[in-house]
Structures are given as structure tokens and as C-alpha cells.
């Protein structure tokens, strides 16, 4: 693997994780044959025929005895990185007749989808900063230097941020930690974890007071302006400072830079999303970008154009627009999926439509979901748990059936849904790849797996016998790989982008026209009145009910010195995916650590290398301590994606000593944000103390 110096957009930039992919996919631990669980909990290799027959028989029985809603599916992040995978996964569940879908989004980004549906009329309408032209960028709870950019494709993010400063613009990074991004570019501003809502409310109020509103755009393209003015009028910079610890003068400096800039953007990511008020924060951010005149503006935020107008098509046909409630808790679905935080309850709570079978595709919920210890107990009670993956991970280690899938190098593909269908690329391009290598076992691509499952279960794909036969016939000449190429080619032709073969021939990619600010407002907004809804009733009501009580709690906590936990990620890791690679977990990277500011550590009698217990009402985890001046006092950081000891098929990762931070987070309907179904996975209260009887480990930890 090497960067492509001649690529039409990246210009030879690649991240370390991407350059090690081929080594991860060539692992000795790759799943190469289907597996079925024995009565003693061990696994045996099985043929595809026997595995499909076993799954099909169980699905038929469950549908007959308990109805289709007793069968559920969890769709993970990896599914979204392939164009056809999520389409066929949904097609399988449509054939089953079940709408019982769960998705990884409620761990990290469902707040944005939920709010976008209310504000813009469609959940996948996600404006993003026009990085190459903005003169002021304010990043809240994001770290693109390490995690790149949420949803969109941005090559070499650090260079792009530095370019803003070189052309005289301003970059502000608002975060409880002086992140890699903050060190690379711009001005860093500390903020207490989980107080972002007060930052956004005060920012909006200051914007209005200082005359930063574009009245013409507000009048022509929006509704609800007066309601948001009334909502935030009491949230001054001084009042917000009491809990955020962002100095009032600093907030006003940011607002002034934002107003003065010829194109400005506020952008938030997972550090905000995964807090307790992620939906309200994202809503106020979008209100700010809109009323200031920066939405749909050069240098502000833009709404991309995809290969086809997917938002218009999906909105018209009700795709991603269902409004159903979860059986337990009555929480609304987002993107046609229920919150992952109630999945354990849905399995453990008897009654009509109780979940008895689960298909997990492209995800690892036993590491990513809140209160994962309870979720493991729930999974162990399922009558059927089918995992589609490339390795035998933690979730697969309690599955009844494990199905081996092809890795990205073993299938043809196009860019994933956000750049392809929504145009979420800072510099738009198209690229197609054929399969580079043959599978080294009996792995199958997901389109084939779901077609086979549909036939075995007697439930044709998309509920259509015609579709089932047609999809199967597409592989008659050339096999499953040709079926995928033909389907991808059809997508390209629908978007008038030529054939798959012609795009493959452009090996360095095909550059597309840049974004066209001014083509969204009044033209592509999908609310019935064609306007941006600044004050959706449920968001306004939630803010009115929550902000004052939360403010009082935060004031009290700040006085008591309560510690708050944030997550953290290293450049060599992507969620849990890279820990089974020896080089990625070598030396001091063999575990995660609890990072403490030296003052907080001293107050608790902790030193570098000591073992500490981190506790919530849900659980306690034990880790070695690392002191970190880059943290705001009162904040601890604990990287996520660890805790592989239960993985029966990860020979390297299972020997690491890290712990799963999501053991500490609460699940269940009372622990979720009812606006979005999001779990509270960062910025929550913890107690940290020296672990009784544990020795200092500085000598062996490599720190």
C-alpha cells in the first residue's frame, strides 16, 4: 500500500490506518469458513449449505411462532463503508417483514440525523464546512487531525486547517483536551465536558445581540426566528462561563471573528454528539450557521450534490422517514432504526414482539454499546444470533452462527453513501475499484450472503420473488463479483456518470465540479413549505424544560469538583478495528490508559503508572494512569474501542490488556436522549481513586 501522488484530490495523502489495511485483512485470524456454535460454547467450521439451512429453519420457526418483529438487525459502521452492503441488509429485513432495525448511529451521530429531519426535512441533509474558502472555522468536540472528518471526505485535514490561517482566517478548537488538531492549527479554547449546550446558546445570543444576523435570508428562507431569539435571550456569555469555564471575553472574540469573516462555519463532532444534549447542540449550531447567512454560502457551510438526488428520492418514497416507537421506552426511530441503548431491554423484556433473533452486520455492539456487560447477558439469551464479519470478534464470540465476509480488497466498490449520494466531499471526485485479490477461503460478499439468507428463510429479498430471481441471475455470467459490478454500474448510469468499467479506467479518480453555494436554499429544502425550520416544537420544548435544571446541576458539580470522563482516540486506532494488528498495539499501545491532569491525580494520591479504578453507577474499570497536561482540570480521558479479552478469534487483540470504556455508560430508555435515542457516552460523571492492592506498572507499561 502506498499513497497515490497522482490522485485528483488527495495528492498523495493517506493515513497510517489506511496504509496498514492490507496487513489487517491478511491476518491469520480472518474468518474463512462459516462457523456454528456447539452446545459447549465452542465453534466448528461448517459448510455454507448446512449453515444456511440451520439459520433458515430457525427464522421460519420464529416468524411462525412469534411474528417477524421477533427478528431484529444491528447495522454497524463497517456496513456503511460499502455501497451495496446496507442496501441488501435492509432488503433482507424487508423480506422478513421486520422493521426492528438498530444502528451504530445512536452511539455517535443520530443526534445530527434526528435534528436534520426536523430542521431541513430529511435526516441525511448534513451541511458541512466549505473548507477551502472559509475565513473562520470553529470546531467544537472534533479532532479531524486524528479522526478525519465526520461523514465527509477531507484529505490531509491538518494541511487544510493550516491553509485557513495562511490566508488570514481564524480557526478555533473548543475542547476539554488540547487535541492534536488544536496543537496543529488555530487557537484552543478549554470547555468543561458536557456543557456545550450553554456554549451554543450563549454564542447564538451574542450573535443576535451583536447584529450578526442576515435578516433578508431569515425572512426569505426560514421560519421560527422569533422563537429562538426568545429561547436564548437569557444565556449571556457571562452566565455560560459559570459552567463552561469558557471566558466571556473569549466567547465574544469567537463571535466577533465569526461575524467579521467572509464565510464562517461552526462544526461539531462526536465530542458533542455523544454528550447528554447532542441533539440540542447540533440544532443551535445549525440555527447559528443559518441565520448568520453562512448556510449555502461560499466559505460557510454547503449542502453537497450526490451522484443522484437521493434526499429527494428517499423523501418522496418515505425512505429513512418512518416515525415508529421502540417497544420498550417508546423512543422514536431515527433513519428507520431504533436506539441501540434499548436493545438489551428489547431482548430481556417478555411480551409481544420481544426480540428473539438478531443479525449483526458490519458491527461489534459488545464493544460499542453502552453497558455492554448487560448487553452480553442479553445476547446470550437470544435463540439466534448471526454475525456477518471478517473476524471472530467479541460479538461473534457469543453468536450461534458466524458468516465470513469479503474484505474491501476482495470486492468491487464505489465511495460510500455520504460522498456518493450526498456529495459530502470537500473536493468532489468519483472513483471505482475492482476486486484486487481473491478471497483465500470461502468468504462471500454481503450481497451474496443476504440473497442466500433470503432464499434459506423463504423470504425473498425486498419481499419480492422477482427481485430475488433477478439478483441471482445477475451472477450467472461472471459470478458474484460481476453481479456487484453490474449493480454499481447501474448506479453510475442513473447518475449519468458512465459505466463502472469506464470509471475503473480512471485509476487516479475522476474530479467532479466543485460545490455551488446558492443551490440549496429555496431549491432543495425538503420541508413542505420549502423553508428551514429554525424552531421545531419538540426541540424548543426540550430546551425550555432541560436547560435551567441542567445549569443548576452543572453549577453545583463545578463547585464540588466532580470529574467528567471524555473519550480519546490515537492516530493508530479506528474504533476497535486495528487492535488485532501487532504493529498498531506494539509497546505502550498494548492497552488504553486513564489520562488525568496532574492536579487531579495529586488530589487523589495518584502518580504516573499507578493503577486507578474508574467508577460510575453502572460499572468499575481498572487501568494504569498517565498524567496529561493537555487536559482541562476536572476532566479525565479514557480511549474507547478496547476490551478484547472475550474475543475468541482475535489472537493479538485478545492478549492486549485494555478495558472497554462503554462498560461505564448506562443503557435503557431512561438513560437515552429521547430526541435522538443517543446514548450518553462522553462527558459523564466518574469517580477515580487508587486501586486497592494494585502496584505501580510504569516499569512494564512502556510509558
N, C-alpha and C positions, 0 to 999 in steps of 0.2 A: 504494500500500500504506500502510495506517495501522493502528495498534493498535486493538483493539475494546474500548473503555472499558466496554461493557455485557456483556462476556463473563462467563459464570457462574463462571469460575475465574481467568482471567488478570487481569481487572480493568484491562485496558489496557496490560499489559506486553508488549513484543516486543523481540527482539534485533536488532542492526544487520544481521546476515546475513539474517534473515527479511524485513526491510523492503526489501532490495535484490533479492529473488528475481526479481521481475518483470523487472528490468533484465538480470539474468543470462540468463533464459530467452528474452528478446527479442534476444539477441546476434546479430550478423550471422554469427557462426560456428556457429550451430545447424545440425545435420545436418537436411537437408530431403528428401534422396533417398537410397536405398541406394547404396553405393559398392563397387566391386570393384577389386582391385589389378591393375595391369598388370605385364608382365614386367620393366619397368624400375624398378619400385617406386613409380611414380606411381599415382594413382587416377582412375577415371572413374565418373561417375554411371551408374546402371543402373536398369532397371525392377524392380519387386518380383518380377514373374514370372521374369525372367532370373536374378535373384539367388537366389531360392528354388530354382530348377532346378539352378543350379550347386552350391549347398550340399547339396541333397538327393542329387545324383548322387555327390558325394564321400563323404557319410555312408554311403550304401548300399555303396559300394565298400569303405570301411574296415571296416564291420561284416562284410561278406562275407569279406574277406581277413585281418582281424586280430581280429575279435570286438568286441563292444560296449564292452568295457573300454578299448579304444584311444581312446575318445571321452570327454573329460572336460569339466567345467564349473567355472568360478570364479564364485562369487556374492559381489558386493561390498556395501558398506554401503547404497548407494542402493536396492538391491533390497528391503532390509528396511523402507524408509520407505513402502512401498506394500503393501496387504494382499494383493492378487491376484498381484503380480509373482513373489514367491518360490514361491507355490503352483504356478503354471503352469510356472515354470522347472524345479521338481522333477518336475512331471508330464511334461514333455518328456523328461527324462533317464530317468524310469521307463519311458517308451515305448521309448526307445533300448535299454533293458536294461542300462544302466551305473550302477554305484554310485560311479563315480570323480568324486566331488564335492570341491571345495576352497572354502574360505570365508575372508572377511576376518577372521573372529573370531580366527584364530591369529596375527593381528598385534596384537590389542588386548584380547581378553576371553575367549578359550577356556578360560583357567585357571578362571574362575568356573563355566562350564558343566560342565567336567570334574569339578570338586570337588563341585558341587551334585548331580550324579548319584550320587556315592559317599555323600554325607552325607544328602541328602534323598530320594534315589530317582529324581530326574528333573532333567535339566540346566537346565530353564527355571525351576526353583524358586529365585528370587532375592530373598531378603528385602531390604527397603530401610528406611531410617530414617523413623520417624513424625515428620516434621519439625515439625509444628505443636504437638507435645506433649512432645518430648524436652527433658530438662533437662541433658543432656551429650552433645555430638556431637564425636567425634574423627575427623577427616578425614586419611587417610594417602595421599599421592600423588594427590590430586584437586584440581581447581581449578574448582569449579562457577561461579564468577563469570565465567569465560570460556567454558568448555566445557559449561555447564549441568550435567546430571546423567546418569550412565551408565544406560542402559536406560530409566529412568523419566522422566516429565514433571514438572518442577518450575518453575513460573512465578516469575520475579523471585527467583532464588536468594539474592542478596545481602540483599534485604529479609527473606527468611525466616531467614537466619542471624542477622541483627541482632535479629530478634524473639526468638530464643532468649536472647540476652544481656539484652534488655529485661525478660524475665520471670524473670531471675535465674539463668539457666542458664549453662553453660560451653561454649565452642567452642574446640577445639584444632586447628590445622592443622600437620601434620607433613610437611615437605617440604624438599628441598635448596635450594629457592628461596623467598624471601619473595614468594609469589604474590599476584595481585590479590585472591584470596579472603582470604589472610592479612592483607592490608592493610585489607580491608573489615570484618572481624569476627574476634573471638577472639584467641587467643594463638598466635603462630607458634613452632614448635619445629624447628630445623635437624636434619637427619639425613643421613648420608653416603649417596650413591646406592647402590642395590642391597644395602643391609644391612637392609632392612625385616624379613626373616625373624627376625633376632635381636631386633628391637624387639617383634614379636608374641610370640615365645617368652618374653621377659622379662616382658612385660605379662601373659601368661597365668599365669606362675609367681607373679608378685606378687599377682594377683587371688586365686589359690588360697591363698597364704600369709596374705593379709590378710582371709580369711574372706568373700570376695565371691561365693561360690558359693551357689546356691539348691539345697540338697540334695534337697528334695522334687521339684522339676522334673527334676533329673538322674535321680533314681531312677524316676520315673514315665514319662518321655518319651524317655530316651536309652539308648544302650549305649556302652561303651568309655571311661568316665570315668577309670578307674584307669590305663589305658594312656597317656592324655595327661598325667596327673599325673606319671607316671614319665618321660615323654619330656622335659618341660620343667623338671624339678626342679633341674637344674644351671645353668639360664640365669637367673642373677640380674641385677638391674638394673646392678650394677657391671660384671659380665662383658660384658653387651651394650654398655655405654658404651665399651668398648675399641675397638669397630669402628663403632658407630652414631654416636658422639660426642653422643648424647642423654644429658645428665647424669642419673645415677641418681636424684637428688632430683627432677628434672623428671618422669621416668617415674613415680615413685611419686606425685607430685602428680596426674598424669593418672589413675592407677589409683584414687586416693582419691576424686577427683571423680566418676569413673565409678561407683564403688561407692555413693557417697552420693546420687547422683541418683535421683529418682523417675522412672525411664525414661532409659536411656542407649543410645547406639549407636556402634559402631565401623564406619567405612565406608572402603573403599579403592577406588581407580580406576586409570587407566592407568599412572600413575607406578609403581605396584606391579605391576600385571598384566604389564607388558612387561619387567620385570626377569627375572633368571635363576631366581627362586624364586617366581613369581607364584602357582602352584598351592598351594604350602605356606603362603604368606602368607594367601591367602584362606581356606584351611582353618582355620588357627589363629584368624583373625578370627571365623569363624562359630562355632567352639568357644567363644570368649570370650562372644559375644553370647548363645549358648545356655545355657551353664552358669551364667551370672550371672543368669539369669531374664529377660533382656531380649528374647529372641526371642518373638514373638507376644504382645507386651505393649504397652500404651499408652505412648507415649513412647520405646519401644525400637525394634525392627525388626519389620516386619509383612510378611505374605505376602498379596498382593492377590488379589481375586477378579475374574476376567475376565468378559466377556460370556457365555462358556460355560466349562465346566470343562475347558479344553484340556489341562492336565497329566494329568488322569485319563484322558481320551480317548486322548491320544498314548501314554501309558504302557501302557495296555491293548492298543493296536494296534501297539506296537513302533516308533512314530514318534520319531525322534531318539534311538533306543536301540540302534542297531546297534553291534556290537563287532568291527569289522574292522580289519585291519592294513594299513598302506601297503606297497606292493610294495617300495619302497626304504626301508630303515631299520626296517620293522616297527613303526611308531608307530601307536597306536590312534586311530581316528576319534573325533571329538567332534561331537555334533549331526549325526551321519551324514556328516561331512566330514573329509577328510584335511588334514594341515598344509600350508599354503601354502609353507612353507620347504623342502619336498621336491619341489615341482612341477618345478623345473628338472631335478632328478635323474630324475624320472619321465619327462621328455621326452627327456633325453640318454642314459639308460641303456638299451641294447638288451635285448630279451627279450620274453617273453610278456607281454601287456597293457601294453607301452610306450605312453605317451600320444603319439598322432599328430595328434589334433584337439582343439581347445579352444574352448568357448563361454565368453565373458566377459560377464557380465550385471550392469550397475549397479556396476561397479568399475573400478579403474585400477591393476592389480597392478604395473605397471612403476614406479610411484611408491611404492606402499605396502609392497612385499615386501622382505625382506632380500636383500642382494647383488643388487640389481636389474640391475646390469650383466650378470651371468651369466644372469639370467632373460631379459634381452633376447636374448642369444645363443641361448637355448633356444627362445624364441618364434619366432625367425627360421628355425628348423629344422622347425617344425610344417608338416604338409601342409595343414592347415585351421585358421585362427584367425578366429572370427566374434565381433565385438564389437557388443553392443547398448548404445547410449548416446545422449545428446542432443548431444554434440560429438565432434569428431575429436581425441581426446586422445592421450597418449603411447602407450598400449597399442593404440589403433586405428591408430596410425601404422605398425605392423608387421603389421596384420591382413590377411587375404585378403579378408574381406568385412566391411563396416560397415553396421549396420542402424539407421536413425533412429527413435528412440522419442519418444513424447509426454512432455512435462514435467508436473509436478504440476498446473499450472493448466489443462492440456488434457485432464484425465481426472477422473471422479468418484472419491471415495475416502472412507475412514474412517480414524481414527487407526491407526498401525501396530501390529504384532503385540504389542509389550510392554504398552502400555496396553489394547489391545482384548481380547486373550485372556488376559492375566496380571494385569490391574488395576494395572499399575505406574504409578500417578499419585499424587502426594502428596495431591491433591484430585481425586477421581474425577469425570469427566464424559464424555459422548459428543458427538460432532459429526460431521456428514456434509456433504460439499461436492460439488456438481455441477461439471462442467467449466465453467470461466469463459470460456475463449476457444477458438476453433477453431485447430487446427494450421495453420501458414502454409505447409505443404508436404505431403509425402507421409508424414509421421511416422505411426506406428501404436503403439497401446498394446501392452504386453508380452503380455497375454492373446491378442491377435490374432496377434502375431508368433510365439508358440510354437505356437499352433494351426496357423498356416501352415507353420511348420517341420516340425511333426509330420506333416502331410499330405505335404509335399515329400519327407521322408525315408522315407515308408512305415512310420512308427512312430507309431501313434495315441497321443494324449495319455493319460497314465496307463496306457498299454498296453491301452487299451480302445477298440474301434471304437464302441461305444455312447456312451462319454463324448465321443469326438471329434465324432460327429454331433450329440449333444445340445448341446454347447457351441457348435458352429457354428450350430445352429438358434436359439439364444438371441439372435442378432443379426439374424434375418430381418426383424423389425419394429422399426425404430429404429436399426439399425446397431450397431457395436462398443460405442459408449457405452452403449446400452441394455443390452447383454449384461453389462457391468460393473455397472451399477446393479442389475440383477436378481440377480446373484450376491451383491452386497453386501447387498441387501435380504433374501436368503435367510439370510445370516449373522446379521443383526439379528433375524429372526424366530426362528431357532434359539435365540437368547439372550433371547427374549421381550421384545425392545426395540422392537417395532413395525416399520414399514416404512422403507425408505430415504427415501421421499418425506416421510413424517411427520417424520423427524429433520432433513431438509434444511430443513423449515419452521421449525425452532427455530434461527434463524440465529446466535444467541449461544451455542449449545450447550445441552445438557441436563445439569444437575447430577445426579450419582448419589449414593447414600448413602455416607457416609464408611467408612473401614476399620473392621473389627470385631476388635480384638485378642482373642485367645482362641478364634478359629475355625480355627486351623491345627493346633496340637499335638494329637495323639491323634485327629485327624479327617481331615486331608488329606495327611499324610505318606505318600509312595508307596513306601517300603521295605516289603518283605513283612511284617515284624514291626510295622509302623506306628510305629517309633521313629526318632529321629535317630541316625545312626551317627557318633559322635564320633571313632572311631579306625579308619577303613578301613585294611586291611592295607597296601595299596600306598603310602598316604600316610605311615603310620608308618614303614615300611621305608625310604622315600626320605629322610625326615627323619633317621633314625638313620644312614644312610650318608653324607648330604651335610653336615650342619651342622658337625661338628667339622673336617673338612678345609677347608670354606669359611671357617670362623672363622680358622683359621691363615693362610690366604691373605690374608684381609682385614686381619689384624693386620700382616702383612708389607707389604702395599700401603700401609696408612695411614702406616707408618714411612717408606716411600720417597717419599711424596708423589705417588703416582700420580693423574693426573687421570681423572675419570669424566665421561662425557657423559650429559646428560639432554635430553629434547626439550622443546619450548616452543611455545605457540600464542598468536597475537594475537587479540584480540576480533573483528577484521575478517576472519579466515580460518577456514574449516572444512575441515580436511584440505587437499585440493588444489582444492577446488571454486570458490573465489572469486577466484582469481588471474587469471581472464580478464575481470575487471571493472575498468575503468580507475580508478574511484574507490577500489577496495579496494587497489590497488597503486600509488597515487599517491605521489610524493615519496619519503621514506625507506623506504616499504613496497615498493619495487620489487625488493627482494631479501631473503633472510634473512641473518642475521649469526651469527658465533660470539661468544657472550657469555662474558666472562671476569671473574672477580673481579679488582680492581686489583692485589692482591698476587700472584696467579698470573701476571697479564700482566707485571708488573715483573720477576718472576723469569726470564721468557723474553724480556725485552727488547722487549716489545710495548706499543704505545700505541694510544689511540683512533684508529680509521681505518686502522691498519696492515692489511696482508694477511697472513693466517696460513694455514698448512697444518694440517689436522686429519687424523690418520692412524690406521688400525688395520692389522691383518694383511691385511684384505680390500681396502682402498682408501685413497685420499687425496682430500680435497676442499679447496678453497681459497676462503676468504671474508674479508670485512672484519671487523675486530674492533670490538666495542662493550664498554666497561667497565661492569660492573653490580655495585654493592654488595649487591644483594639475593641474590646467590648465596653459598652456603656455600663458603669457600675449598676448593680441590681439586675443584670442580665447574665444568664448562662447560655451556652450554645452546646447542642448535642446533635451531631450529624445523624441523618436518617439513612435508611437502606441497609442497616446491619442486623445481625442476629440470625446467622445461617446454620446454627448448630443442629437444627432439626431437618435440614435438607439431606435426604438420603442419597442424592445423586450429584452433589457438588463436592468433589474430593478436595478442592483447595479452599473454597469459601467456608465449608463446614468446620475447617480447622482454625479459622480466624476466631478471635475472642470478643468481637464487638457485640453490642446489645441493641435490641430493637427499641427505638425511642417511642414508637407508637403503642408500646405496652402501657405507657403512662397516660395516654389520651382516653377520654371517656367516649363510649358509644351509647346507642339507644336514642329514642326520639327526643328526650328532654335535653340531650347534650348537643343537639344539632341546631344549626340556624334554620328556622322554618321557612325563611325566604328562599333558600337555595339548597337546603339539605346538606350543606357543608359541615364537615367535622371540624372541631377546634383543635388544630394540630400544631399551632405555634402561638407563642405569647401567653401561655397559661402559667398559673402559679405552681411553683415547686418548692420543696424543702430539700436542702442539700446539707449533709452532715458527714463527718468522718465515719467510714465503715468500721464497725467494731471488730477487732481482731485481724484486720487486714493489714498487710505490710506495704511499705513503700515499694513501688515497682519501677522506679526510674532506671534502675540498673538493667532491666531487661526490656523495657518498652521502647528503647531507642530514642527517647525524647531528650 
